[in-house]
């Protein structure tokens, strides 16, 4: 199993726009649900994404985290005021 720090660094590596737009990223493992919880924050916007272990493994292997990428894109739109 990966550490939260390793997974967080890999997410930022795969999605460099997170750092560019100043979103704070926190990663913790939820033992009860057996998922990684990725918490993204910027100003008054916050998004929590549950990342299944196989998806986290894909991220660590350098593959795109598709569901997380979609959530990041939505958060960026919300921050930029392009809410639907």
C-alpha positions as CSV (number, residue, x, y, z in Angstrom):
1,X,0.0,0.0,0.0
2,X,1.2,3.5,-0.7
3,X,1.6,6.3,1.8
4,X,-0.6,9.4,1.6
5,X,2.4,11.5,0.8
6,X,3.4,9.3,-2.1
7,X,-0.1,9.4,-3.5
8,X,-0.5,13.1,-3.1
9,X,2.8,13.8,-4.9
10,X,1.8,11.5,-7.7
11,X,-1.6,13.2,-8.1
12,X,0.2,16.6,-8.3
13,X,2.6,15.1,-10.8
14,X,-0.2,13.8,-13.0
15,X,-2.3,16.9,-12.7
16,X,0.2,19.8,-12.4
17,X,-2.7,22.3,-12.8
18,X,-3.5,21.6,-9.2
19,X,-0.4,23.3,-8.0
20,X,-0.7,26.0,-10.7
21,X,-4.1,27.1,-9.5
22,X,-3.2,26.8,-5.8
23,X,-5.5,24.0,-4.8
24,X,-4.5,22.4,-1.5
25,X,-4.4,18.6,-1.8
26,X,-4.7,16.2,1.2
27,X,-4.8,12.5,0.9
28,X,-5.9,10.1,3.7
29,X,-6.9,6.4,3.8
30,X,-10.3,5.6,5.1
31,X,-10.0,2.2,6.8
32,X,-13.8,1.8,7.2
33,X,-14.5,2.3,3.5
34,X,-11.2,0.9,2.3
35,X,-10.7,3.9,-0.1
36,X,-8.3,6.8,-0.4
37,X,-10.0,10.2,0.3
38,X,-8.5,13.0,-1.8
39,X,-9.5,16.4,-0.3
40,X,-9.0,19.4,-2.7
41,X,-9.5,22.9,-1.3
42,X,-9.2,26.4,-2.8
43,X,-10.6,29.5,-1.1
44,X,-14.2,28.6,-0.2
45,X,-14.4,25.7,-2.7
46,X,-13.8,22.1,-1.5
47,X,-14.1,18.8,-3.1
48,X,-13.7,15.3,-1.6
49,X,-13.0,12.4,-4.0
50,X,-13.0,8.7,-3.0
51,X,-10.3,6.9,-4.9
52,X,-10.6,3.1,-5.0
53,X,-7.4,1.2,-4.3
54,X,-7.0,-0.1,-7.9
55,X,-7.4,3.5,-9.2
56,X,-4.8,4.7,-6.7
57,X,-2.5,1.9,-7.9
58,X,-3.1,3.1,-11.5
59,X,-2.1,6.6,-10.5
60,X,1.1,5.4,-8.8
61,X,2.0,3.5,-12.0
62,X,1.8,6.8,-13.9
63,X,-1.6,6.1,-15.5
64,X,-4.2,8.8,-15.5
65,X,-6.7,8.8,-12.6
66,X,-9.7,9.5,-14.9
67,X,-12.4,9.9,-12.2
68,X,-10.2,12.2,-10.1
69,X,-9.2,14.2,-13.3
70,X,-12.9,14.9,-14.0
71,X,-13.4,16.0,-10.4
72,X,-10.4,18.3,-10.6
73,X,-11.7,19.8,-13.9
74,X,-15.1,20.5,-12.2
75,X,-13.5,22.1,-9.2
76,X,-11.5,24.4,-11.5
77,X,-14.7,25.4,-13.3
78,X,-16.3,26.1,-10.0
79,X,-13.4,28.3,-8.9
80,X,-13.5,30.2,-12.2
81,X,-17.2,30.7,-11.8
82,X,-18.3,28.5,-14.6
83,X,-20.8,26.4,-12.6
84,X,-23.6,24.7,-14.4
